[in-house]
Amino acid sequence: MENLIALLVAAPLLGAAVLLCGGRRLDRVGHWIGTLLAAVSFGIGVALFADMLGRGADDRTLHQRLFTWIPVEGFQAEMAFQLDQLSMTFVLLISGVGTLIHVYSIGYMEHDERRRRFFGYLNLFVAAMLLLVIADNYLLLYFGWEGVGLASYLLIGFWQHKPSAATAAKKAFLVNRVGDIGLSIAIMLMFTTFGTFAFGPVLGAAGEASEGTLTAIGLMLLLAACGKSAQVPLQSWLGDAMEGPTPVSALIHAATMVTAGVYLIVRSGAIFNGAPDAQLVVTVVGAVTLLFGAIVGCAKDDIKKALAGSTMSQIGYMILAAGLGPIGYVFAIMHLVTHGFFKAGLFLGAGSVMHGMNDEVDMRKYGALRKYMPVTFVTFGLGYLAIIGFPGLSGFFSKDMIIEAAFAKGGTEGWILGGVTLLGAGITAFYMTRVMLLTFFGEKRWQPTASGAVQQDGTVARAVSGDEPAASPHGSGEMPHPHESPKSMTIPMVVLAFGSVFAGGFFSIGDRFVNWLEPVTGYAHGHPPVSAMTVTLATMAVLVIGVAIAWSMYGRRPVPVVAPRGSLLTRAARRDLYQDDFNHVVLVRGGEHLTRSLVYVDHSLVDGVVNGTAASVGGLSGRLRKLQNGYARSYAVSMFGGTAILIAATLLMRAV
């Protein structure tokens, strides 16, 4: 079975190569090719999973070596794969949810003239993400890491006719490069410390390295995770990434790109276990991002950007859990998997709503859609209940475990982290209830829209599936006619809804998920200062409070189509808590000033020394040239003078 591991990556990679190089002759069947090869990867993953279940818990790690990638003496880089319980979990999630998103995209992108290329980019993304999670060394992981960055850039900016999409893609690419620097430095430190970057030797010898070295490696790995998983302070790209087609949002924000940082930290658990200071920073970053994303999600009227804030917050939960060490590693991955189901379902549901509303994204212009889109309403509603932690659904089990693990940290730190996770649960209930009420309940607030309407950025909007804009740049002013999406879109939503409902309970029965991952991640039972029942009751209390506040604000009173000015906090949240302003002042302006200072030093000091030396030599040579005047008498006098000086110096030395 080990020989099948490489095919996990090879199948979607082949699809990307065929679709991107095959030309227009594949336009009619390109989407089927891309979907089929994604499904092939999922099928191989299921076969490997079945084989793994038939092995003992300590015999489930499979290796496949293809060739030596970099054969240099003292620096051997292998093209080799490792499949264990942790990577298998990601393989099934990435390929499974990825295949469903491919199916959904068949209907969503039906009228886009570049659909073949879109499916090629999807295949490339899935291949890069699979390579990232099955690599058996950090250097090969870095190769997949960069591949994910490239594919996300291509997908976010797929509709490059919109300047906002092109800008968002560039922003995501640049912000992620900052995090990538951290990963490259961490790999260099690993090689200088351990002489290798393979998972086994590095993680096995982590306990022998100094705490300072492990802390440095851990912080660099965290920087990389912040970039890919949109954690503070590298979170600014996530909301703008909504400019891509909705399937891209589901793929990036549910099961793949944003979870790469969580995988990196959990995979490197042995390093963080030996660096408590780095672990503390991880929990702080997760806690801050948890609240940051939740607050931002409360004020967004764009349905996709509200869900993007939610993603940022939920990944914050996972990062916080990963920072707790063996107490939280398993629960971080468990919440990652359940989140993959309900968040993918929520994004696909948002795309279905946009499909029926002429690509309108402003929730204030929705209302009463449950009557016209029943399948979307039910599947989206189940995802909503799962993410807020409604009892019995997936989010209830995974999020509740993280809250208990936070309290189990103990001491003041445990109380603070536990309080933050509880507060985040209440805010999650508020903003997700707000999304449900604005979209599916209340009165109709539909406004005339058109596929060719001019947007705020001055570009001509496209229809939901990438249709060409209407002939008139100002649109026809048509009123939306909400309708249910085709089966190619609703079937994936139904499948994901089942995962949103049942996955968490299935994982929790008999500690299935804990027993599955424990051989790889380790597991330590925590002892919270309060009982598990108390934590559950507190979580339910803040959930009810959050829902009640949202109902009082958006369910009991008419919702204005134009958003009111709002409080100072609301206005700040609408601007993403000024994250872009901060980046502009500190990084952009700061970078400009630093660049100007360096240019001044270069011109005045470096070039000044060089130019001054050259000028001095030139001046001296100019003066010496005057001695060479071409007259023999001048040369005779100079020779006589030199001889006289030489005789005088000789006599003086004898006298001394």
C-alpha positions as CSV (number, residue, x, y, z in Angstrom):
1,M,0.0,0.0,0.0
2,E,2.9,2.3,0.5
3,N,3.3,2.6,-3.3
4,L,-0.1,4.3,-3.5
5,I,0.9,7.3,-1.3
6,A,2.5,9.2,-4.2
7,L,-0.7,8.8,-6.3
8,L,-2.5,11.0,-3.7
9,V,-0.5,14.0,-5.1
10,A,0.0,12.6,-8.6
11,A,-3.7,12.4,-9.5
12,P,-4.7,16.1,-9.0
13,L,-1.2,17.2,-10.2
14,L,-1.9,15.4,-13.4
15,G,-5.3,17.1,-13.7
16,A,-3.7,20.5,-13.2
17,A,-1.1,19.8,-15.9
18,V,-3.7,18.5,-18.4
19,L,-6.1,21.3,-17.8
20,L,-3.6,24.1,-17.9
21,C,-1.7,22.8,-20.9
22,G,-4.4,21.1,-22.9
23,G,-5.8,24.2,-24.5
24,R,-9.3,25.1,-25.5
25,R,-10.0,21.7,-26.9
26,L,-10.7,20.6,-23.3
27,D,-13.1,23.4,-22.4
28,R,-16.2,21.2,-22.7
29,V,-14.8,18.4,-20.5
30,G,-12.2,20.1,-18.3
31,H,-14.5,20.4,-15.3
32,W,-15.2,16.7,-15.4
33,I,-11.5,15.8,-15.7
34,G,-10.6,18.0,-12.7
35,T,-13.5,16.6,-10.6
36,L,-12.7,13.0,-11.5
37,L,-9.0,13.3,-10.6
38,A,-9.8,14.9,-7.3
39,A,-12.2,12.0,-6.6
40,V,-9.5,9.5,-7.6
41,S,-7.2,11.1,-4.9
42,F,-10.0,10.7,-2.4
43,G,-10.6,7.1,-3.4
44,I,-6.9,6.3,-2.9
45,G,-7.1,8.0,0.5
46,V,-10.0,5.9,1.5
47,A,-8.2,2.7,0.4
48,L,-5.1,3.7,2.4
49,F,-7.3,4.6,5.4
50,A,-8.9,1.1,5.3
51,D,-5.5,-0.5,5.2
52,M,-4.3,1.6,8.1
53,L,-7.4,0.6,10.2
54,G,-6.3,-3.0,9.7
55,R,-3.0,-2.4,11.4
56,G,-2.0,-2.0,15.0
57,A,-2.0,1.5,16.6
58,D,1.8,1.5,16.6
59,D,2.2,0.1,13.0
60,R,0.2,2.7,11.1
61,T,3.0,4.9,9.8
62,L,3.7,4.2,6.2
63,H,6.8,5.6,4.2
64,Q,7.4,5.9,0.5
65,R,10.8,7.1,-0.8
66,L,10.9,8.1,-4.5
67,F,14.4,9.5,-5.0
68,T,17.0,11.8,-3.5
69,W,15.9,15.3,-4.3
70,I,19.2,17.1,-3.5
71,P,22.1,14.6,-3.5
72,V,24.9,16.8,-1.9
73,E,27.4,15.5,0.6
74,G,26.3,16.5,4.1
75,F,22.9,17.8,2.7
76,Q,20.6,15.0,1.6
77,A,17.1,16.0,0.7
78,E,14.7,13.1,0.0
79,M,11.6,13.1,-2.1
80,A,9.8,10.9,0.4
81,F,6.3,10.7,2.0
82,Q,5.1,9.8,5.4
83,L,1.5,8.7,6.1
84,D,0.4,8.4,9.7
85,Q,-2.8,9.0,11.6
86,L,-2.3,12.8,11.5
87,S,-1.5,13.1,7.8
88,M,-4.3,10.6,7.0
89,T,-6.8,12.8,8.8
90,F,-5.8,15.7,6.6
91,V,-5.7,13.6,3.4
92,L,-9.3,12.5,3.8
93,L,-10.5,16.0,4.7
94,I,-8.6,17.8,1.9
95,S,-9.5,15.3,-0.8
96,G,-13.0,14.7,0.4
97,V,-14.1,18.3,0.9
98,G,-12.0,19.3,-2.1
99,T,-13.9,16.8,-4.3
100,L,-17.3,18.1,-3.0
101,I,-16.2,21.7,-3.8
102,H,-15.2,20.5,-7.3
103,V,-18.7,19.1,-7.8
104,Y,-20.2,22.3,-6.5
105,S,-18.1,24.3,-8.9
106,I,-19.5,22.5,-11.9
107,G,-22.8,24.3,-11.4
108,Y,-21.4,27.5,-9.9
109,M,-18.9,28.2,-12.7
110,E,-21.1,26.8,-15.5
111,H,-21.1,30.0,-17.5
112,D,-17.6,31.1,-17.0
113,E,-15.6,30.9,-20.2
114,R,-12.4,30.1,-18.3
115,R,-13.9,27.2,-16.3
116,R,-11.3,24.8,-17.5
117,R,-8.5,26.9,-16.1
118,F,-10.4,27.3,-12.8
119,F,-10.6,23.6,-12.4
120,G,-6.9,23.3,-13.2
121,Y,-6.1,25.8,-10.4
122,L,-8.3,23.8,-8.0
123,N,-6.4,20.6,-8.9
124,L,-3.1,22.4,-8.4
125,F,-4.2,23.7,-5.0
126,V,-5.4,20.2,-3.8
127,A,-2.1,18.6,-5.0
128,A,0.0,21.2,-3.2
129,M,-2.0,20.8,0.0
130,L,-1.7,17.0,-0.1
131,L,2.0,17.3,-0.7
132,L,2.3,19.6,2.4
133,V,0.6,17.1,4.7
134,I,2.2,13.8,3.5
135,A,5.8,15.1,3.2
136,D,8.2,13.3,5.6
137,N,10.6,16.3,6.0
138,Y,10.3,20.0,6.5
139,L,12.0,20.9,3.2
140,L,9.5,19.0,1.2
141,L,6.7,20.4,3.4
142,Y,8.1,23.8,2.5
143,F,7.8,22.9,-1.2
144,G,4.1,22.1,-0.7
145,W,3.7,25.2,1.5
146,E,4.8,27.5,-1.4
147,G,2.7,25.6,-3.9
148,V,-0.4,26.3,-1.8
149,G,0.6,30.0,-1.7
150,L,0.9,30.1,-5.5
151,A,-2.3,28.3,-6.1
152,S,-4.2,30.5,-3.7
153,Y,-2.8,33.6,-5.5
154,L,-4.1,32.2,-8.8
155,L,-7.6,31.4,-7.3
156,I,-8.1,34.5,-5.3
157,G,-7.3,36.6,-8.4
158,F,-9.1,34.4,-10.8
159,W,-11.5,37.2,-11.9
160,Q,-8.6,39.5,-12.5
161,H,-10.8,41.9,-14.6
162,K,-11.7,43.2,-11.2
163,P,-8.9,45.4,-9.7
164,S,-10.1,44.5,-6.2
165,A,-9.6,40.8,-7.0
166,A,-6.1,41.4,-8.4
167,T,-5.2,43.5,-5.4
168,A,-6.5,40.9,-3.0
169,A,-4.5,38.2,-4.6
170,K,-1.3,40.3,-4.4
171,K,-2.0,41.1,-0.8
172,A,-2.5,37.5,0.2
173,F,0.7,36.5,-1.7
174,L,2.8,39.2,0.0
175,V,1.5,38.7,3.5
176,N,2.1,35.0,3.2
177,R,5.7,35.6,2.1
178,V,6.3,37.2,5.5
179,G,5.2,34.0,7.2
180,D,7.2,31.9,4.7
181,I,10.4,33.7,5.9
182,G,9.7,32.3,9.3
183,L,9.4,28.7,8.0
184,S,12.6,29.0,6.0
185,I,14.5,30.3,9.0
186,A,13.1,27.5,11.1
187,I,14.3,24.9,8.6
188,M,17.8,26.4,8.6
189,L,17.9,26.3,12.4
190,M,16.8,22.7,12.3
191,F,19.6,21.7,9.9
192,T,22.3,23.6,11.8
193,T,21.1,22.1,15.1
194,F,20.1,18.5,14.1
195,G,22.0,18.1,10.8
196,T,18.7,17.1,9.1
197,F,15.2,18.3,8.5
198,A,13.4,15.0,8.4
199,F,10.5,14.7,10.8
200,G,11.8,11.6,12.6
201,P,15.3,12.7,13.5
202,V,14.3,16.3,14.2
203,L,11.4,15.5,16.5
204,G,13.1,12.6,18.1
205,A,16.2,14.7,19.1
206,A,14.2,17.8,20.1
207,G,14.5,16.9,23.8
208,E,18.3,17.1,23.5
209,A,18.5,20.6,22.1
210,S,18.7,23.7,24.3
211,E,15.5,25.5,25.2
212,G,16.7,28.7,23.6
213,T,17.2,26.9,20.2
214,L,13.8,25.2,20.4
215,T,12.1,28.5,21.4
216,A,13.7,30.2,18.3
217,I,12.6,27.4,16.0
218,G,9.1,27.4,17.6
219,L,8.6,31.1,17.2
220,M,9.7,31.0,13.5
221,L,7.2,28.1,13.0
222,L,4.5,30.2,14.6
223,L,5.3,33.1,12.3
224,A,4.8,30.7,9.4
225,A,1.5,29.5,10.9
226,C,0.3,33.1,11.4
227,G,0.7,33.7,7.7
228,K,-1.1,30.7,6.3
229,S,-3.7,30.5,9.0
230,A,-4.5,34.3,9.1
231,Q,-3.6,34.8,12.7
232,V,-2.6,38.1,14.3
233,P,-0.6,40.0,13.1
234,L,-0.7,38.4,9.6
235,Q,-4.4,38.2,9.3
236,S,-5.2,41.1,7.0
237,W,-5.3,39.1,3.8
238,L,-8.2,36.8,4.8
239,G,-11.2,39.2,4.4
240,D,-9.9,40.5,1.0
241,A,-9.5,36.9,-0.2
242,M,-13.4,36.9,-0.5
243,E,-12.9,38.5,-3.9
244,G,-12.3,35.1,-5.4
245,P,-15.2,32.8,-6.5
246,T,-17.2,31.3,-3.7
247,P,-15.8,27.8,-4.2
248,V,-12.3,29.3,-3.6
249,S,-13.5,30.8,-0.3
250,A,-14.8,27.4,0.8
251,L,-11.6,25.6,-0.2
252,I,-9.3,28.1,1.4
253,H,-11.3,28.8,4.5
254,A,-12.6,25.4,5.4
255,A,-10.4,22.4,5.1
256,T,-7.1,23.4,3.4
257,M,-5.0,26.6,3.4
258,V,-5.9,28.1,6.7
259,T,-5.5,24.8,8.5
260,A,-1.9,24.4,7.3
261,G,-0.6,26.5,10.2
262,V,-2.5,24.3,12.7
263,Y,-1.0,21.2,11.1
264,L,2.5,22.7,11.2
265,I,2.3,23.4,15.0
266,V,0.8,20.0,15.9
267,R,3.2,18.1,13.7
268,S,6.1,20.0,15.4
269,G,4.7,19.3,18.9
270,A,7.9,17.8,20.2
271,I,9.6,21.2,19.5
272,F,7.0,23.2,21.3
273,N,6.8,20.8,24.2
274,G,10.5,21.7,24.9
275,A,9.9,25.4,24.5
276,P,7.3,26.6,27.0
277,D,7.8,30.2,26.1
278,A,7.0,29.5,22.5
279,Q,3.9,27.6,23.6
280,L,2.8,30.6,25.6
281,V,3.1,32.8,22.6
282,V,1.1,30.4,20.5
283,T,-1.8,30.4,23.0
284,V,-1.7,34.2,23.2
285,V,-1.8,34.6,19.4
286,G,-4.7,32.1,19.3
287,A,-6.7,33.9,22.0
288,V,-6.2,37.3,20.5
289,T,-7.2,36.2,17.0
290,L,-10.1,34.3,18.4
291,L,-11.6,37.5,19.7
292,F,-10.3,39.7,16.8
293,G,-12.0,37.6,14.1
294,A,-15.3,37.3,16.2
295,I,-15.5,41.0,16.7
296,V,-14.9,41.7,13.0
297,G,-17.5,39.1,12.0
298,C,-20.1,40.9,14.0
299,A,-20.1,44.1,11.9
300,K,-19.8,42.8,8.4
301,D,-22.8,43.1,6.1
302,D,-21.0,41.2,3.3
303,I,-22.0,37.5,3.9
304,K,-18.7,36.1,2.8
305,K,-16.7,38.6,4.8
306,A,-18.7,37.8,7.9
307,L,-17.9,34.1,7.4
308,A,-14.2,35.1,6.8
309,G,-14.2,36.7,10.2
310,S,-15.7,33.5,11.6
311,T,-12.9,31.5,10.0
312,M,-10.3,33.7,11.6
313,S,-11.9,33.2,15.0
314,Q,-12.3,29.4,14.7
315,I,-8.7,28.9,13.6
316,G,-7.9,31.0,16.6
317,Y,-9.6,28.3,18.7
318,M,-7.4,25.6,17.0
319,I,-4.2,27.6,17.5
320,L,-5.0,28.2,21.1
321,A,-5.6,24.5,21.6
322,A,-2.4,23.6,19.8
323,G,-0.5,25.9,22.2
324,L,-1.8,24.0,25.2
325,G,0.5,21.1,24.3
326,P,-0.5,17.4,24.7
327,I,-3.7,18.5,26.5
328,G,-5.0,20.2,23.3
329,Y,-3.3,18.8,20.2
330,V,-6.0,16.2,19.6
331,F,-8.9,18.7,20.2
332,A,-7.3,21.2,17.9
333,I,-7.3,18.7,15.0
334,M,-10.8,17.5,16.0
335,H,-12.2,21.0,15.8
336,L,-10.3,21.5,12.5
337,V,-12.1,18.5,11.0
338,T,-15.6,19.4,12.2
339,H,-14.9,23.0,11.1
340,G,-14.0,21.7,7.7
341,F,-17.6,20.3,7.4
342,F,-19.7,23.1,8.7
343,K,-17.6,26.0,7.4
344,A,-17.4,24.6,3.9
345,G,-21.2,24.1,4.0
346,L,-21.7,27.7,5.2
347,F,-19.6,29.1,2.4
348,L,-21.2,26.9,-0.3
349,G,-24.6,28.0,1.2
350,A,-23.5,31.6,0.9
351,G,-22.6,31.0,-2.8
352,S,-26.1,29.4,-3.3
353,V,-27.7,32.5,-1.8
354,M,-25.7,34.7,-4.1
355,H,-26.6,32.5,-7.1
356,G,-30.3,33.2,-6.4
357,M,-29.8,36.9,-5.6
358,N,-27.9,38.1,-8.8
359,D,-24.6,37.9,-7.0
360,E,-25.6,40.2,-4.2
361,V,-23.5,39.9,-1.1
362,D,-25.0,42.5,1.2
363,M,-27.1,40.6,3.8
364,R,-29.2,43.8,4.4
365,K,-30.6,43.3,0.9
366,Y,-31.7,39.7,1.6
367,G,-34.5,38.6,4.0
368,A,-37.1,35.8,3.9
369,L,-35.1,33.6,1.7
370,R,-36.0,30.4,3.6
371,K,-39.3,30.3,1.6
372,Y,-37.5,30.4,-1.8
373,M,-34.4,28.3,-1.1
374,P,-35.4,25.5,1.3
375,V,-32.4,23.2,0.7
376,T,-30.0,26.0,1.1
377,F,-31.8,27.2,4.3
378,V,-31.8,23.8,5.9
379,T,-28.1,23.0,5.1
380,F,-26.9,26.5,6.0
381,G,-29.0,26.3,9.2
382,L,-27.4,23.0,10.2
383,G,-24.0,24.5,9.6
384,Y,-25.0,27.5,11.7
385,L,-26.2,25.3,14.6
386,A,-22.9,23.3,14.4
387,I,-20.6,26.4,14.5
388,I,-22.3,28.0,17.5
389,G,-22.1,24.7,19.4
390,F,-25.7,23.6,19.6
391,P,-25.9,20.5,21.7
392,G,-25.5,17.3,19.8
393,L,-24.0,18.8,16.7
394,S,-20.3,18.6,15.6
395,G,-19.2,22.0,16.9
396,F,-20.7,21.3,20.3
397,F,-18.3,18.4,20.9
398,S,-15.1,19.9,19.4
399,K,-15.4,23.4,20.7
400,D,-16.5,22.3,24.2
401,M,-13.4,20.1,24.4
402,I,-11.1,23.1,23.6
403,I,-12.9,25.2,26.3
404,E,-12.3,22.4,28.8
405,A,-8.7,22.0,27.8
406,A,-8.2,25.8,28.2
407,F,-9.4,25.7,31.7
408,A,-7.3,22.6,32.4
409,K,-4.2,24.6,31.7
410,G,-4.5,25.6,35.3
411,G,-3.6,28.7,37.3
412,T,-4.3,32.2,36.2
413,E,-3.4,31.3,32.6
414,G,-6.0,28.6,32.6
415,W,-8.7,31.0,33.9
416,I,-7.8,33.7,31.3
417,L,-7.7,31.3,28.4
418,G,-10.9,29.6,29.5
419,G,-12.7,32.9,29.9
420,V,-11.5,34.0,26.4
421,T,-12.9,30.8,24.8
422,L,-16.2,31.2,26.6
423,L,-16.5,34.9,25.5
424,G,-15.6,33.8,21.9
425,A,-18.4,31.2,22.0
426,G,-20.9,33.9,23.0
427,I,-19.8,36.3,20.2
428,T,-19.9,33.4,17.7
429,A,-23.5,32.7,18.6
430,F,-24.3,36.5,18.1
431,Y,-22.7,37.0,14.7
432,M,-23.8,33.7,13.2
433,T,-27.4,34.3,14.4
434,R,-27.2,37.7,12.8
435,V,-26.2,36.1,9.5
436,M,-29.1,33.7,9.7
437,L,-31.7,36.4,10.6
438,L,-30.5,38.9,8.0
439,T,-30.4,36.2,5.2
440,F,-33.3,33.9,5.8
441,F,-35.8,35.6,8.1
442,G,-37.6,38.9,8.4
443,E,-39.2,40.8,5.5
444,K,-38.0,41.0,1.9
445,R,-35.4,43.7,1.5
446,W,-34.4,42.9,-2.1
447,Q,-33.1,45.7,-4.2
448,P,-32.8,46.0,-8.0
449,T,-29.5,44.6,-9.1
450,A,-27.9,43.5,-12.4
451,S,-25.0,41.4,-13.5
452,G,-23.5,44.4,-15.2
453,A,-24.0,46.9,-12.3
454,V,-21.1,49.2,-11.6
455,Q,-19.5,48.4,-8.2
456,Q,-18.1,50.7,-5.7
457,D,-14.6,50.1,-7.0
458,G,-15.7,51.3,-10.4
459,T,-15.5,47.9,-12.0
460,V,-18.3,46.2,-13.8
461,A,-19.6,43.3,-11.7
462,R,-19.9,39.8,-13.2
463,A,-22.7,37.4,-12.6
464,V,-22.4,34.7,-10.0
465,S,-20.9,32.1,-12.3
466,G,-18.5,34.4,-14.0
467,D,-20.9,35.4,-16.8
468,E,-19.9,38.3,-19.0
469,P,-21.3,41.6,-17.8
470,A,-24.5,43.0,-19.4
471,A,-24.2,45.1,-22.4
472,S,-25.0,48.2,-20.4
473,P,-22.3,49.1,-17.9
474,H,-25.0,50.4,-15.6
475,G,-27.0,47.1,-15.6
476,S,-30.7,46.6,-16.3
477,G,-31.9,47.2,-12.7
478,E,-33.6,43.8,-12.5
479,M,-35.2,42.7,-9.2
480,P,-33.7,39.4,-7.9
481,H,-35.8,36.3,-8.3
482,P,-34.5,33.9,-5.6
483,H,-34.6,30.2,-6.5
484,E,-33.0,27.0,-5.4
485,S,-29.6,26.1,-6.8
486,P,-29.1,23.1,-9.2
487,K,-28.4,19.7,-7.8
488,S,-24.7,19.9,-8.6
489,M,-24.6,22.7,-6.0
490,T,-27.1,21.4,-3.4
491,I,-25.8,17.8,-3.2
492,P,-22.4,18.8,-1.8
493,M,-24.2,21.1,0.6
494,V,-26.3,18.2,1.9
495,V,-23.3,15.9,2.3
496,L,-21.5,18.6,4.3
497,A,-24.6,19.1,6.4
498,F,-24.5,15.5,7.4
499,G,-20.9,16.0,8.6
500,S,-21.9,19.1,10.4
501,V,-24.5,17.1,12.4
502,F,-22.9,13.8,13.0
503,A,-19.1,14.0,12.8
504,G,-18.5,15.5,16.3
505,G,-20.6,12.9,18.0
506,F,-19.0,10.0,16.0
507,F,-15.5,11.2,16.9
508,S,-16.4,11.5,20.6
509,I,-18.0,8.1,21.2
510,G,-15.5,6.0,23.0
511,D,-12.8,8.7,22.6
512,R,-12.4,7.5,19.0
513,F,-10.6,10.6,17.8
514,V,-8.3,10.7,20.8
515,N,-7.4,7.1,20.4
516,W,-6.8,7.6,16.7
517,L,-4.3,10.5,17.0
518,E,-2.7,9.8,20.4
519,P,0.1,7.6,19.0
520,V,1.3,10.6,16.8
521,T,0.4,13.7,18.8
522,G,0.4,12.3,22.3
523,Y,-2.4,13.1,24.8
524,A,-2.5,14.3,28.4
525,H,-5.6,14.3,30.4
526,G,-6.2,17.8,31.8
527,H,-7.8,18.5,35.2
528,P,-9.9,21.7,34.9
529,P,-10.6,23.6,38.2
530,V,-14.3,23.1,37.5
531,S,-16.3,20.1,36.3
532,A,-16.9,19.3,32.7
533,M,-20.6,19.8,33.3
534,T,-20.0,23.3,34.7
535,V,-18.0,24.2,31.6
536,T,-20.8,22.9,29.4
537,L,-23.5,24.8,31.2
538,A,-21.4,28.0,31.1
539,T,-21.0,27.5,27.3
540,M,-24.7,27.0,26.8
541,A,-25.4,30.1,28.9
542,V,-23.2,32.3,26.7
543,L,-24.6,30.7,23.6
544,V,-28.2,31.6,24.7
545,I,-27.1,35.1,25.6
546,G,-25.5,35.6,22.2
547,V,-28.5,34.3,20.3
548,A,-30.9,36.4,22.4
549,I,-28.9,39.6,21.8
550,A,-28.9,39.0,18.0
551,W,-32.6,38.2,18.0
552,S,-33.4,41.4,19.9
553,M,-31.3,43.5,17.4
554,Y,-32.2,41.8,14.1
555,G,-35.2,39.6,14.7
556,R,-37.7,41.8,16.5
557,R,-37.3,44.9,14.6
558,P,-37.1,45.9,10.9
559,V,-33.6,45.8,9.5
560,P,-32.6,49.0,7.5
561,V,-31.3,48.4,4.0
562,V,-28.6,51.0,4.6
563,A,-26.4,50.2,7.6
564,P,-26.6,52.8,10.4
565,R,-23.5,54.6,11.4
566,G,-23.1,52.4,14.5
567,S,-20.9,52.8,17.6
568,L,-17.2,53.4,17.6
569,L,-16.5,49.7,18.0
570,T,-18.9,48.9,15.2
571,R,-17.2,51.4,12.9
572,A,-13.8,50.0,13.9
573,A,-15.0,46.4,13.2
574,R,-16.3,47.4,9.8
575,R,-12.7,48.5,9.0
576,D,-11.3,45.2,10.4
577,L,-10.2,46.9,13.6
578,Y,-7.9,49.1,11.6
579,Q,-5.6,46.3,10.7
580,D,-5.0,47.7,7.2
581,D,-4.4,51.1,8.6
582,F,-2.0,49.7,11.1
583,N,-0.1,47.8,8.4
584,H,0.0,50.9,6.2
585,V,1.4,53.2,9.0
586,V,3.8,50.7,10.6
587,L,4.8,48.5,7.6
588,V,4.2,50.5,4.4
589,R,5.1,53.9,5.7
590,G,7.7,52.5,8.0
591,G,9.2,50.6,5.1
592,E,9.2,53.7,2.9
593,H,11.0,55.7,5.6
594,L,13.5,52.8,6.2
595,T,14.1,52.6,2.4
596,R,14.6,56.3,2.1
597,S,17.0,56.2,5.1
598,L,19.0,53.4,3.5
599,V,19.1,55.2,0.2
600,Y,20.4,58.3,2.0
601,V,23.1,56.3,3.8
602,D,24.0,54.6,0.5
603,H,24.3,57.8,-1.4
604,S,25.9,59.9,1.4
605,L,28.1,57.5,3.2
606,V,28.8,54.5,1.0
607,D,28.8,56.3,-2.3
608,G,30.3,59.3,-0.6
609,V,33.4,57.3,0.5
610,V,33.7,55.6,-2.9
611,N,33.2,58.8,-4.8
612,G,35.5,60.8,-2.4
613,T,38.3,58.3,-2.8
614,A,38.0,58.4,-6.5
615,A,38.0,62.2,-6.5
616,S,41.1,62.3,-4.3
617,V,42.9,59.8,-6.5
618,G,41.9,61.8,-9.5
619,G,43.0,65.1,-8.0
620,L,46.3,63.7,-6.9
621,S,47.0,62.1,-10.3
622,G,46.1,65.4,-12.0
623,R,48.7,67.2,-9.9
624,L,51.3,64.5,-10.6
625,R,50.6,64.8,-14.3
626,K,52.0,68.3,-14.2
627,L,55.4,66.9,-13.4
628,Q,55.4,65.1,-16.7
629,N,55.8,68.2,-18.9
630,G,58.0,66.8,-21.7
631,Y,61.1,69.0,-21.1
632,A,64.4,67.3,-20.6
633,R,65.8,70.0,-18.4
634,S,62.9,69.5,-15.9
635,Y,63.6,65.8,-15.8
636,A,67.4,66.5,-15.2
637,V,66.6,68.9,-12.4
638,S,64.3,66.3,-10.8
639,M,66.9,63.6,-11.1
640,F,69.5,65.9,-9.6
641,G,67.2,66.8,-6.7
642,G,66.4,63.2,-6.0
643,T,70.1,62.3,-6.0
644,A,70.8,65.2,-3.6
645,I,68.1,64.0,-1.2
646,L,69.3,60.5,-1.3
647,I,73.0,61.5,-0.5
648,A,71.8,63.8,2.3
649,A,69.7,61.0,3.8
650,T,72.6,58.6,3.7
651,L,75.0,61.1,5.4
652,L,72.4,61.8,8.1
653,M,72.0,58.1,8.9
654,R,75.8,57.6,9.2
655,A,76.0,60.6,11.6
656,V,73.3,59.2,13.8
